[in-house]
Amino acid sequence: MMAKVARTDRTSATRELILDTAERMFAERGIHEVSNRQISEAAGQGNNTAVGYHFGTKTDLIRAVLRRHSAAIEERRAEMVVAAQGSRELRDWVECLVRPSTDYLASMGVPTWMARFNAQLMTDPALREEIYDELLIPPSMLQIIDALNECIGEQSMPVRMERGAMARIMIVQMLADYERDLAEGRATARTSWHDMATGLIDGIVGIWTAPVTQ
């Protein structure tokens, strides 16, 4: 029995090591620049097929990296959605969109790679649906989108789609840039993830409330 528990613990530790290594390498080099074999080698696995053994395909590995963070972020997002129920203030719902990720990143210390990994994935046309699948399925995110649409009001669907895309790009890229600056010890405009999120929320609210030129 103890031998079985020990094997299970070793397997779990190996999976976590591979996930840590994959997330870092994908974040720093790009999704297509890193192979499963390179990840296995960098994780110190004697078997170059270790990634395939533990996770399957590269897409399966990418999903595993996303999911290792999603539960904690979703828990925070759900709490914020409950607190915002009934609000018609656009800012309250943009907060629900931004702060779950920045709060989570702040809790992880320095360095992190999650935001840069998401940015690499977002810029890949063939793989970015992996982000959309993971982000849009949770009920709390669907509630946020519905509430944002109610707050925005009379904007046409093309304008909503356009500004939604702007907001999405801002969130992904700004989080990645801030994460990179912290990891590399560069000066930042804001001194904490909380303050960084405040500035980002200001910008997104500005985008959605800006005049529409006909």
N, CA, C and O of each residue as an XYZ file, in Angstrom:
856
protein
N       0.833     -1.205      0.000
C       0.000      0.000      0.000
C       0.869      1.259      0.000
O       0.627      2.194     -0.763
N       1.898      1.266      0.878
C       2.773      2.432      0.934
C       3.533      2.631     -0.362
O       3.792      3.763     -0.769
N       3.896      1.521     -1.019
C       4.596      1.624     -2.302
C       3.699      2.257     -3.346
O       4.154      3.052     -4.169
N       2.405      1.898     -3.311
C       1.454      2.475     -4.266
C       1.293      3.972     -4.016
O       1.237      4.760     -4.960
N       1.220      4.362     -2.744
C       1.100      5.783     -2.398
C       2.341      6.545     -2.860
O       2.243      7.652     -3.390
N       3.525      5.925     -2.647
C       4.772      6.570     -3.063
C       4.814      6.768     -4.569
O       5.256      7.813     -5.048
N       4.354      5.762     -5.323
C       4.322      5.893     -6.792
C       3.368      7.003     -7.210
O       3.664      7.788     -8.111
N       2.225      7.057     -6.546
C       1.246      8.105     -6.856
C       1.828      9.484     -6.582
O       1.646     10.412     -7.369
N       2.537      9.612     -5.445
C       3.163     10.896     -5.110
C       4.230     11.276     -6.129
O       4.337     12.439     -6.518
N       5.015     10.299     -6.558
C       6.059     10.582     -7.555
C       5.432     11.002     -8.879
O       5.913     11.919     -9.544
N       4.357     10.320     -9.251
C       3.671     10.671    -10.501
C       3.116     12.085    -10.432
O       3.244     12.862    -11.379
N       2.497     12.412     -9.300
C       1.943     13.752     -9.125
C       3.037     14.809     -9.173
O       2.864     15.856     -9.797
N       4.161     14.539     -8.519
C       5.276     15.489     -8.512
C       5.848     15.669     -9.911
O       6.207     16.779    -10.305
N       5.934     14.570    -10.663
C       6.443     14.646    -12.032
C       5.519     15.471    -12.914
O       5.977     16.291    -13.710
N       4.215     15.251    -12.768
C       3.247     16.018    -13.556
C       3.368     17.507    -13.250
O       3.347     18.329    -14.166
N       3.495     17.861    -11.977
C       3.613     19.269    -11.599
C       4.896     19.882    -12.144
O       4.901     21.027    -12.595
N       5.989     19.111    -12.101
C       7.258     19.600    -12.630
C       7.157     19.845    -14.133
O       7.660     20.850    -14.635
N       6.513     18.937    -14.844
C       6.333     19.099    -16.287
C       5.464     20.316    -16.576
O       5.757     21.086    -17.492
N       4.392     20.496    -15.800
C       3.519     21.652    -16.007
C       4.269     22.957    -15.739
O       4.147     23.911    -16.507
N       5.043     23.001    -14.656
C       5.841     24.197    -14.362
C       6.787     24.513    -15.516
O       6.899     25.658    -15.953
N       7.459     23.482    -15.993
C       8.445     23.657    -17.058
C       7.781     24.082    -18.362
O       8.268     24.981    -19.048
N       6.678     23.443    -18.700
C       5.973     23.762    -19.941
C       5.453     25.191    -19.920
O       5.597     25.921    -20.901
N       4.855     25.592    -18.816
C       4.307     26.950    -18.716
C       5.406     27.992    -18.887
O       5.237     28.971    -19.614
N       6.526     27.777    -18.216
C       7.638     28.720    -18.314
C       8.200     28.774    -19.723
O       8.429     29.863    -20.250
N       8.429     27.617    -20.348
C       9.025     27.592    -21.683
C       8.075     28.154    -22.731
O       8.499     28.892    -23.620
N       6.795     27.810    -22.634
C       5.812     28.375    -23.565
C       5.754     29.899    -23.407
O       5.691     30.627    -24.398
N       5.775     30.374    -22.159
C       5.681     31.811    -21.901
C       6.878     32.565    -22.445
O       6.732     33.656    -22.996
N       8.064     31.987    -22.294
C       9.289     32.686    -22.676
C       9.622     32.548    -24.154
O      10.185     33.469    -24.746
N       9.285     31.420    -24.757
C       9.713     31.157    -26.130
C       8.580     31.155    -27.155
O       8.816     31.420    -28.334
N       7.362     30.863    -26.721
C       6.250     30.731    -27.658
C       5.809     29.279    -27.772
O       6.607     28.361    -27.581
N       4.552     29.080    -28.079
C       3.970     27.737    -28.112
C       4.645     26.847    -29.150
O       5.001     25.705    -28.860
N       4.821     27.376    -30.361
C       5.337     26.538    -31.456
C       6.851     26.381    -31.421
O       7.412     25.569    -32.157
N       7.514     27.157    -30.567
C       8.969     27.083    -30.494
C       9.450     26.017    -29.521
O      10.651     25.776    -29.403
N       8.525     25.386    -28.832
C       8.890     24.415    -27.799
C       8.201     23.081    -28.081
O       6.985     23.028    -28.267
N       8.974     22.024    -28.111
C       8.423     20.687    -28.358
C       8.233     19.929    -27.052
O       8.811     20.285    -26.025
N       7.424     18.890    -27.100
C       7.242     18.028    -25.931
C       8.576     17.426    -25.486
O       8.834     17.287    -24.291
N       9.407     17.078    -26.444
C      10.712     16.507    -26.118
C      11.567     17.515    -25.345
O      12.210     17.156    -24.359
N      11.576     18.777    -25.793
C      12.355     19.805    -25.105
C      11.849     20.022    -23.685
O      12.640     20.233    -22.766
N      10.531     19.969    -23.508
C       9.959     20.129    -22.172
C      10.392     18.978    -21.277
O      10.780     19.191    -20.129
N      10.325     17.766    -21.799
C      10.743     16.598    -21.019
C      12.198     16.728    -20.584
O      12.535     16.462    -19.430
N      13.050     17.137    -21.508
C      14.479     17.285    -21.194
C      14.700     18.377    -20.151
O      15.459     18.187    -19.201
N      14.030     19.532    -20.329
C      14.206     20.649    -19.392
C      13.672     20.305    -18.003
O      14.144     20.839    -16.999
N      12.681     19.404    -17.951
C      12.122     18.975    -16.666
C      12.946     17.870    -16.024
O      12.595     17.367    -14.957
N      14.057     17.489    -16.683
C      14.948     16.485    -16.126
C      14.434     15.072    -16.204
O      14.805     14.219    -15.398
N      13.569     14.820    -17.187
C      13.015     13.477    -17.346
C      13.905     12.661    -18.277
O      14.182     13.078    -19.402
N      14.343     11.518    -17.817
C      15.204     10.668    -18.637
C      14.501     10.158    -19.875
O      15.133      9.900    -20.900
N      13.182     10.011    -19.777
C      12.385      9.541    -20.916
C      11.867     10.758    -21.675
O      11.107     11.559    -21.130
N      12.279     10.896    -22.932
C      11.876     12.061    -23.722
C      10.399     12.055    -24.097
O       9.881     13.046    -24.613
N       9.730     10.952    -23.840
C       8.288     10.884    -24.120
C       7.465     11.103    -22.858
O       6.281     10.768    -22.828
N       8.075     11.660    -21.819
C       7.388     11.827    -20.532
C       6.146     12.707    -20.661
O       5.126     12.435    -20.029
N       6.227     13.762    -21.477
C       5.069     14.649    -21.638
C       3.899     13.876    -22.232
O       2.774     13.966    -21.741
N       4.166     13.118    -23.286
C       3.114     12.323    -23.897
C       2.537     11.292    -22.947
O       1.329     11.054    -22.941
N       3.391     10.683    -22.146
C       2.940      9.662    -21.200
C       1.993     10.258    -20.164
O       0.967      9.659    -19.842
N       2.332     11.426    -19.645
C       1.547     12.018    -18.557
C       0.369     12.857    -19.033
O      -0.626     12.989    -18.321
N       0.473     13.434    -20.249
C      -0.562     14.374    -20.671
C      -1.188     14.077    -22.029
O      -2.300     14.533    -22.294
N      -0.521     13.337    -22.886
C      -1.057     13.086    -24.220
C      -0.445     14.021    -25.240
O       0.778     14.144    -25.313
N      -1.273     14.681    -26.028
C      -0.795     15.556    -27.084
C      -0.366     16.914    -26.530
O      -0.579     17.215    -25.355
N       0.233     17.713    -27.381
C       0.624     19.066    -26.979
C      -0.602     19.900    -26.609
O      -0.555     20.691    -25.667
N      -1.689     19.726    -27.343
C      -2.912     20.448    -27.015
C      -3.436     20.031    -25.649
O      -3.924     20.870    -24.891
N      -3.341     18.750    -25.326
C      -3.742     18.282    -23.998
C      -2.882     18.935    -22.915
O      -3.383     19.302    -21.852
N      -1.597     19.076    -23.191
C      -0.695     19.719    -22.237
C      -1.076     21.183    -22.041
O      -1.085     21.679    -20.914
N      -1.389     21.873    -23.130
C      -1.792     23.278    -23.050
C      -3.048     23.424    -22.196
O      -3.134     24.325    -21.362
N      -4.003     22.554    -22.398
C      -5.224     22.600    -21.592
C      -4.912     22.350    -20.120
O      -5.493     22.984    -19.240
N      -3.995     21.425    -19.857
C      -3.626     21.133    -18.466
C      -2.986     22.348    -17.804
O      -3.238     22.618    -16.630
N      -2.160     23.082    -18.549
C      -1.553     24.300    -18.003
C      -2.629     25.332    -17.678
O      -2.585     25.968    -16.625
N      -3.591     25.497    -18.580
C      -4.676     26.441    -18.338
C      -5.493     26.045    -17.113
O      -5.821     26.888    -16.278
N      -5.816     24.775    -17.013
C      -6.717     24.314    -15.961
C      -6.083     24.320    -14.578
O      -6.796     24.342    -13.575
N      -4.752     24.301    -14.506
C      -4.119     24.302    -13.183
C      -4.377     25.611    -12.451
O      -4.276     25.663    -11.225
N      -4.708     26.667    -13.185
C      -4.979     27.966    -12.567
C      -6.474     28.308    -12.546
O      -6.906     29.138    -11.747
N      -7.245     27.689    -13.399
C      -8.611     28.165    -13.642
C      -9.531     28.028    -12.437
O     -10.394     28.883    -12.239
N      -9.380     26.982    -11.624
C     -10.292     26.782    -10.496
C     -10.187     27.913     -9.482
O     -11.204     28.420     -9.009
N      -8.957     28.311     -9.143
C      -8.774     29.385     -8.165
C      -9.284     30.720     -8.702
O      -9.888     31.504     -7.969
N      -9.035     30.971     -9.985
C      -9.507     32.219    -10.593
C     -11.026     32.230    -10.661
O     -11.651     33.253    -10.382
N     -11.620     31.109    -11.026
C     -13.072     31.019    -11.111
C     -13.717     31.193     -9.737
O     -14.775     31.814     -9.628
N     -13.098     30.657     -8.695
C     -13.637     30.827     -7.344
C     -13.692     32.304     -6.965
O     -14.693     32.773     -6.424
N     -12.633     33.025     -7.245
C     -12.594     34.461     -6.956
C     -13.601     35.211     -7.817
O     -14.285     36.113     -7.333
N     -13.695     34.842     -9.091
C     -14.632     35.500    -10.003
C     -16.071     35.298     -9.525
O     -16.868     36.237     -9.532
N     -16.400     34.079     -9.110
C     -17.753     33.792     -8.645
C     -18.097     34.616     -7.412
O     -19.224     35.094     -7.283
N     -17.139     34.788     -6.502
C     -17.355     35.623     -5.312
C     -17.661     37.059     -5.713
O     -18.561     37.688     -5.155
N     -16.916     37.572     -6.676
C     -17.107     38.960     -7.096
C     -18.438     39.137     -7.816
O     -19.088     40.172     -7.670
N     -18.843     38.149     -8.583
C     -20.131     38.225     -9.284
C     -21.276     38.280     -8.290
O     -22.216     39.055     -8.463
N     -21.200     37.462     -7.248
C     -22.238     37.488     -6.211
C     -22.304     38.873     -5.573
O     -23.391     39.410     -5.359
N     -21.149     39.446     -5.270
C     -21.106     40.770     -4.637
C     -21.640     41.862     -5.557
O     -22.174     42.862     -5.078
N     -21.504     41.686     -6.862
C     -21.917     42.717     -7.828
C     -23.363     42.570     -8.289
O     -23.857     43.412     -9.039
N     -24.043     41.525     -7.856
C     -25.403     41.280     -8.323
C     -26.289     42.513     -8.123
O     -26.292     43.119     -7.052
N     -27.034     42.872     -9.162
C     -27.946     44.005     -9.108
C     -27.316     45.327     -9.495
O     -28.030     46.312     -9.684
N     -25.997     45.376     -9.619
C     -25.335     46.633     -9.973
C     -25.532     46.942    -11.450
O     -25.480     46.048    -12.294
N     -25.757     48.206    -11.752
C     -25.812     48.677    -13.136
C     -24.607     49.558    -13.437
O     -24.601     50.285    -14.430
N     -23.589     49.496    -12.584
C     -22.371     50.266    -12.795
C     -21.398     49.440    -13.641
O     -20.998     48.342    -13.252
N     -21.032     49.972    -14.779
C     -20.124     49.277    -15.680
C     -18.831     48.896    -14.974
O     -18.316     47.795    -15.170
N     -18.311     49.784    -14.166
C     -17.030     49.534    -13.512
C     -17.076     48.296    -12.611
O     -16.100     47.549    -12.531
N     -18.207     48.079    -11.934
C     -18.317     46.922    -11.048
C     -18.099     45.622    -11.819
O     -17.466     44.691    -11.322
N     -18.628     45.574    -13.033
C     -18.540     44.338    -13.822
C     -17.191     44.215    -14.525
O     -16.712     43.105    -14.757
N     -16.580     45.343    -14.863
C     -15.214     45.284    -15.390
C     -14.259     44.803    -14.294
O     -13.312     44.068    -14.574
N     -14.505     45.213    -13.061
C     -13.722     44.700    -11.936
C     -13.798     43.175    -11.882
O     -12.790     42.497    -11.683
N     -15.012     42.647    -12.064
C     -15.190     41.190    -12.059
C     -14.417     40.525    -13.193
O     -14.017     39.366    -13.084
N     -14.214     41.247    -14.255
C     -13.504     40.731    -15.416
C     -11.999     40.695    -15.188
O     -11.321     39.781    -15.656
N     -11.474     41.686    -14.470
C     -10.027     41.871    -14.363
C      -9.442     41.318    -13.065
O      -8.451     40.588    -13.096
N     -10.039     41.654    -11.936
C      -9.381     41.399    -10.653
C      -9.209     39.929    -10.275
O      -8.251     39.614     -9.570
N     -10.072     39.019    -10.699
C      -9.795     37.621    -10.342
C      -8.416     37.147    -10.806
O      -7.728     36.435    -10.075
N      -8.016     37.535    -12.000
C      -6.706     37.130    -12.518
C      -5.568     37.877    -11.825
O      -4.552     37.274    -11.478
N      -5.733     39.195    -11.622
C      -4.653     39.947    -10.999
C      -4.496     39.580     -9.523
O      -3.374     39.543     -9.017
N      -5.595     39.311     -8.827
C      -5.510     38.861     -7.436
C      -4.771     37.522     -7.359
O      -3.946     37.302     -6.472
N      -5.082     36.644     -8.297
C      -4.431     35.329     -8.313
C      -2.939     35.468     -8.604
O      -2.115     34.842     -7.938
N      -2.595     36.272     -9.581
C      -1.191     36.480     -9.908
C      -0.438     37.090     -8.725
O       0.706     36.722     -8.458
N      -1.075     38.012     -8.024
C      -0.440     38.619     -6.853
C      -0.171     37.574     -5.776
O       0.832     37.659     -5.067
N      -1.055     36.594     -5.648
C      -0.909     35.577     -4.603
C       0.217     34.595     -4.894
O       0.647     33.868     -3.998
N       0.698     34.562     -6.130
C       1.694     33.565     -6.542
C       3.128     34.035     -6.354
O       4.057     33.240     -6.500
N       3.327     35.299     -6.037
C       4.683     35.803     -5.889
C       5.332     36.088     -7.232
O       4.654     36.168     -8.257
N       6.652     36.239     -7.220
C       7.432     36.571     -8.425
C       8.581     35.588     -8.540
O       9.259     35.334     -7.544
N       8.830     35.021     -9.719
C       8.148     35.280    -10.992
C       6.940     34.365    -11.200
O       6.809     33.320    -10.563
N       6.068     34.791    -12.108
C       4.994     33.948    -12.618
C       5.104     33.922    -14.136
O       5.792     34.742    -14.744
N       4.410     32.957    -14.730
C       4.445     32.832    -16.194
C       3.050     32.734    -16.806
O       2.912     32.713    -18.030
N       2.027     32.675    -15.975
C       0.678     32.431    -16.470
C       0.226     33.484    -17.471
O      -0.318     33.141    -18.521
N       0.442     34.761    -17.164
C      -0.041     35.830    -18.037
C       0.671     35.813    -19.378
O       0.046     36.027    -20.416
N       1.992     35.557    -19.363
C       2.732     35.496    -20.627
C       2.367     34.253    -21.427
O       2.341     34.291    -22.658
N       2.090     33.173    -20.750
C       1.610     31.968    -21.437
C       0.292     32.250    -22.135
O       0.114     31.888    -23.298
N      -0.643     32.901    -21.430
C      -1.929     33.246    -22.041
C      -1.747     34.160    -23.247
O      -2.443     34.014    -24.252
N      -0.807     35.106    -23.148
C      -0.568     36.020    -24.270
C      -0.024     35.277    -25.481
O      -0.426     35.560    -26.610
N       0.886     34.330    -25.264
C       1.404     33.535    -26.367
C       0.285     32.742    -27.030
O       0.217     32.643    -28.255
N      -0.576     32.191    -26.216
C      -1.683     31.394    -26.738
C      -2.684     32.261    -27.493
O      -3.234     31.848    -28.514
N      -2.914     33.468    -26.978
C      -3.893     34.377    -27.571
C      -3.500     34.797    -28.989
O      -4.366     35.026    -29.834
N      -2.203     34.896    -29.245
C      -1.754     35.371    -30.552
C      -1.655     34.256    -31.576
O      -1.293     34.505    -32.726
N      -1.972     33.027    -31.176
C      -1.893     31.888    -32.088
C      -3.287     31.563    -32.613
O      -4.118     31.055    -31.862
N      -3.564     31.848    -33.900
C      -4.918     31.632    -34.437
C      -5.405     30.201    -34.292
O      -6.599     29.963    -34.109
N      -4.487     29.247    -34.374
C      -4.891     27.840    -34.328
C      -5.182     27.361    -32.918
O      -5.905     26.383    -32.729
N      -4.623     28.046    -31.924
C      -4.737     27.545    -30.560
C      -5.525     28.445    -29.616
O      -5.885     28.008    -28.523
N      -5.805     29.686    -30.002
C      -6.397     30.607    -29.041
C      -7.793     30.199    -28.601
O      -8.264     30.664    -27.563
N      -8.478     29.330    -29.374
C      -9.764     28.837    -28.922
C      -9.629     28.080    -27.615
O     -10.600     27.941    -26.872
N      -8.418     27.585    -27.326
C      -8.191     26.927    -26.048
C      -8.455     27.890    -24.897
O      -8.984     27.491    -23.860
N      -8.088     29.156    -25.075
C      -8.370     30.160    -24.048
C      -9.868     30.420    -23.982
O     -10.445     30.434    -22.895
N     -10.505     30.626    -25.132
C     -11.919     30.952    -25.132
C     -12.740     29.847    -24.484
O     -13.647     30.121    -23.698
N     -12.422     28.596    -24.813
C     -13.141     27.477    -24.220
C     -13.047     27.521    -22.700
O     -14.051     27.372    -22.004
N     -11.829     27.729    -22.187
C     -11.626     27.694    -20.753
C     -12.252     28.911    -20.059
O     -12.750     28.796    -18.939
N     -12.229     30.076    -20.719
C     -12.681     31.299    -20.077
C     -14.179     31.524    -20.190
O     -14.783     32.075    -19.270
N     -14.787     31.119    -21.278
C     -16.183     31.467    -21.509
C     -17.162     30.437    -20.988
O     -18.342     30.750    -20.837
N     -16.729     29.236    -20.709
C     -17.626     28.203    -20.216
C     -18.111     28.472    -18.794
O     -19.291     28.243    -18.527
N     -17.272     28.947    -17.855
C     -17.742     29.127    -16.476
C     -18.972     30.018    -16.405
O     -19.011     31.058    -17.062
N     -19.985     29.633    -15.615
C     -21.211     30.439    -15.512
C     -20.950     31.874    -15.081
O     -21.635     32.788    -15.539
N     -19.973     32.086    -14.209
C     -19.709     33.439    -13.736
C     -19.280     34.357    -14.874
O     -19.651     35.531    -14.893
N     -18.496     33.833    -15.832
C     -18.073     34.659    -16.950
C     -19.259     35.013    -17.840
O     -19.349     36.135    -18.337
N     -20.164     34.070    -18.041
C     -21.357     34.351    -18.838
C     -22.215     35.407    -18.149
O     -22.801     36.254    -18.823
N     -22.300     35.372    -16.822
C     -23.033     36.398    -16.083
C     -22.388     37.767    -16.253
O     -23.083     38.773    -16.398
N     -21.074     37.802    -16.235
C     -20.367     39.069    -16.414
C     -20.647     39.645    -17.804
O     -20.916     40.838    -17.942
N     -20.585     38.809    -18.813
C     -20.828     39.277    -20.179
C     -22.248     39.821    -20.315
O     -22.455     40.868    -20.928
N     -23.227     39.116    -19.749
C     -24.615     39.590    -19.800
C     -24.758     40.933    -19.081
O     -25.430     41.838    -19.576
N     -24.125     41.058    -17.914
C     -24.219     42.307    -17.157
C     -23.532     43.457    -17.887
O     -24.033     44.582    -17.886
N     -22.387     43.181    -18.508
C     -21.697     44.218    -19.276
C     -22.576     44.713    -20.418
O     -22.657     45.915    -20.668
N     -23.229     43.795    -21.105
C     -24.105     44.189    -22.208
C     -25.255     45.066    -21.725
O     -25.655     46.005    -22.412
N     -25.781     44.759    -20.550
C     -26.854     45.583    -20.000
C     -26.343     46.979    -19.641
O     -27.026     47.976    -19.877
N     -25.154     47.044    -19.078
C     -24.597     48.342    -18.678
C     -24.242     49.207    -19.884
O     -24.391     50.429    -19.846
N     -23.779     48.577    -20.936
C     -23.358     49.313    -22.131
C     -24.542     49.959    -22.822
O     -24.428     51.066    -23.348
N     -25.673     49.281    -22.825
C     -26.906     49.899    -23.294
C     -27.105     49.904    -24.796
O     -27.284     48.849    -25.404
N     -27.074     51.099    -25.408
C     -27.552     51.294    -26.765
C     -26.522     51.039    -27.857
O     -26.830     51.226    -29.034
N     -25.341     50.629    -27.517
C     -24.329     50.409    -28.550
C     -24.760     49.288    -29.496
O     -25.364     48.299    -29.081
N     -24.439     49.467    -30.760
C     -24.767     48.440    -31.749
C     -23.890     47.211    -31.531
O     -22.852     47.282    -30.873
N     -24.320     46.093    -32.088
C     -23.560     44.853    -31.934
C     -22.152     44.950    -32.516
O     -21.213     44.462    -31.887
N     -21.960     45.566    -33.702
C     -20.583     45.696    -34.200
C     -19.681     46.468    -33.252
O     -18.518     46.104    -33.071
N     -20.206     47.539    -32.637
C     -19.410     48.334    -31.700
C     -19.107     47.517    -30.449
O     -17.990     47.559    -29.933
N     -20.094     46.778    -29.964
C     -19.869     45.936    -28.786
C     -18.799     44.886    -29.062
O     -17.919     44.652    -28.234
N     -18.881     44.263    -30.222
C     -17.905     43.241    -30.576
C     -16.504     43.837    -30.686
O     -15.526     43.255    -30.216
N     -16.427     45.008    -31.315
C     -15.136     45.675    -31.505
C     -14.513     46.048    -30.162
O     -13.329     45.802    -29.928
N     -15.303     46.632    -29.299
C     -14.767     47.079    -28.014
C     -14.518     45.904    -27.067
O     -13.626     45.953    -26.221
N     -15.312     44.861    -27.222
C     -15.032     43.651    -26.455
C     -13.688     43.061    -26.830
O     -12.941     42.604    -25.965
N     -13.376     43.070    -28.125
C     -12.077     42.576    -28.587
C     -10.949     43.458    -28.063
O      -9.904     42.953    -27.654
N     -11.159     44.789    -28.075
C     -10.148     45.699    -27.527
C      -9.888     45.403    -26.058
O      -8.738     45.338    -25.623
N     -10.965     45.224    -25.295
C     -10.825     44.957    -23.866
C     -10.089     43.642    -23.626
O      -9.229     43.555    -22.749
N     -10.426     42.632    -24.402
C      -9.788     41.316    -24.248
C      -8.287     41.406    -24.520
O      -7.478     40.849    -23.777
N      -7.927     42.107    -25.584
C      -6.507     42.258    -25.923
C      -5.783     43.056    -24.847
O      -4.659     42.725    -24.469
N      -6.427     44.102    -24.358
C      -5.816     44.912    -23.295
C      -5.535     44.070    -22.062
O      -4.444     44.136    -21.496
N      -6.506     43.287    -21.650
C      -6.326     42.481    -20.445
C      -5.174     41.509    -20.622
O      -4.272     41.443    -19.787
N      -5.207     40.758    -21.710
C      -4.186     39.730    -21.928
C      -2.794     40.345    -22.037
O      -1.860     39.880    -21.383
N      -2.648     41.376    -22.848
C      -1.330     41.950    -23.094
C      -0.812     42.765    -21.915
O       0.379     42.717    -21.609
N      -1.681     43.503    -21.259
C      -1.234     44.309    -20.114
C      -0.799     43.417    -18.956
O       0.188     43.714    -18.282
N      -1.530     42.324    -18.721
C      -1.121     41.400    -17.669
C       0.218     40.753    -18.011
O       1.075     40.589    -17.143
N       0.392     40.387    -19.274
C       1.652     39.766    -19.702
C       2.815     40.742    -19.563
O       3.886     40.365    -19.088
N       2.615     41.990    -19.973
C       3.694     42.983    -19.883
C       4.067     43.260    -18.433
O       5.247     43.371    -18.103
N       3.066     43.371    -17.567
C       3.343     43.651    -16.163
C       4.059     42.466    -15.511
O       4.999     42.648    -14.738
N       3.612     41.266    -15.828
C       4.252     40.065    -15.306
C       5.716     39.991    -15.744
O       6.588     39.646    -14.947
N       5.982     40.314    -17.008
C       7.352     40.292    -17.535
C       8.215     41.345    -16.828
O       9.358     41.071    -16.461
N       7.670     42.529    -16.644
C       8.432     43.586    -15.969
C       8.788     43.179    -14.542
O       9.911     43.412    -14.095
N       7.852     42.578    -13.830
C       8.134     42.128    -12.469
C       9.208     41.042    -12.475
O      10.134     41.073    -11.665
N       9.077     40.083    -13.393
C      10.019     38.965    -13.440
C      11.428     39.434    -13.760
O      12.406     38.867    -13.271
N      11.530     40.476    -14.588
C      12.841     40.961    -15.019
C      13.339     42.145    -14.196
O      14.384     42.719    -14.502
N      12.595     42.509    -13.153
C      13.029     43.577    -12.262
C      12.985     44.966    -12.863
O      13.735     45.843    -12.436
N      12.128     45.186    -13.842
C      12.024     46.504    -14.468
C      11.097     47.415    -13.676
O      10.263     46.956    -12.896
N      11.262     48.714    -13.895
C      10.370     49.691    -13.276
C       8.976     49.556    -13.882
O       8.838     49.328    -15.084
N       7.950     49.695    -13.056
C       6.571     49.588    -13.521
C       5.804     50.856    -13.183
O       6.130     51.548    -12.218
N       4.797     51.155    -13.969
C       3.987     52.343    -13.736
C       3.199     52.230    -12.438
O       2.946     53.234    -11.771
N       2.813     51.016    -12.083
C       2.078     50.764    -10.847
C       2.886     49.813     -9.973
O       3.601     48.951    -10.484
N       2.772     49.971     -8.652
C       3.672     49.248     -7.757
C       3.131     47.910     -7.277
O       3.835     47.192     -6.567
N       1.916     47.556     -7.637
C       1.343     46.282     -7.204
C       0.343     45.798     -8.242
O      -0.143     46.572     -9.067
N       0.043     44.496     -8.188
C      -0.976     43.954     -9.084
C      -2.321     44.644     -8.843
O      -3.071     44.877     -9.792
N      -2.633     44.969     -7.596
C      -3.899     45.631     -7.304
C      -3.976     46.991     -7.997
O      -4.981     47.323     -8.625
N      -2.912     47.763     -7.876
C      -2.912     49.091     -8.498
C      -2.869     48.989    -10.016
O      -3.487     49.787    -10.719
N      -2.129     47.995    -10.515
C      -2.094     47.786    -11.958
C      -3.498     47.495    -12.486
O      -3.901     48.012    -13.528
N      -4.247     46.648    -11.740
C      -5.612     46.316    -12.144
C      -6.501     47.550    -12.143
O      -7.358     47.699    -13.014
N      -6.305     48.433    -11.177
C      -7.105     49.663    -11.118
C      -6.914     50.498    -12.382
O      -7.888     50.981    -12.959
N      -5.673     50.667    -12.811
C      -5.418     51.416    -14.038
C      -5.990     50.733    -15.260
O      -6.522     51.393    -16.153
N      -5.886     49.410    -15.308
C      -6.424     48.656    -16.442
C      -7.944     48.769    -16.493
O      -8.526     48.925    -17.567
N      -8.579     48.689    -15.336
C     -10.041     48.831    -15.281
C     -10.455     50.222    -15.753
O     -11.429     50.359    -16.492
N      -9.723     51.253    -15.332
C     -10.003     52.614    -15.820
C      -9.989     52.651    -17.343
O     -10.890     53.212    -17.966
N      -8.960     52.049    -17.939
C      -8.828     52.071    -19.397
C      -9.950     51.338    -20.101
O     -10.457     51.807    -21.120
N     -10.348     50.181    -19.563
C     -11.411     49.399    -20.203
C     -12.751     50.107    -20.098
O     -13.525     50.125    -21.055
N     -13.028     50.693    -18.934
C     -14.265     51.473    -18.797
C     -14.263     52.618    -19.811
O     -15.290     52.915    -20.421
N     -13.112     53.255    -19.986
C     -13.003     54.327    -20.967
C     -13.292     53.864    -22.380
O     -13.949     54.568    -23.147
N     -12.809     52.692    -22.725
C     -13.067     52.140    -24.072
C     -14.560     51.931    -24.282
O     -15.107     52.324    -25.313
N     -15.217     51.315    -23.311
C     -16.622     50.980    -23.501
C     -17.552     52.186    -23.422
O     -18.680     52.130    -23.913
N     -17.096     53.264    -22.815
C     -17.952     54.454    -22.688
C     -17.548     55.566    -23.654
O     -18.142     56.644    -23.640
N     -16.550     55.314    -24.485
C     -16.118     56.348    -25.432
C     -17.212     56.627    -26.475
O     -18.019     55.750    -26.783
N     -17.231     57.844    -27.010
C     -18.216     58.173    -28.066
C     -18.019     57.282    -29.283
O     -16.917     56.807    -29.560
N     -19.112     57.070    -29.997
C     -19.077     56.267    -31.221
C     -19.201     57.202    -32.414
O     -20.200     57.907    -32.559
N     -18.185     57.206    -33.265
C     -18.209     58.049    -34.464
C     -19.015     57.354    -35.565
O     -18.747     56.207    -35.924
N     -19.981     58.059    -36.076
C     -20.819     57.480    -37.129
C     -20.199     57.687    -38.504
O     -20.770     57.263    -39.509
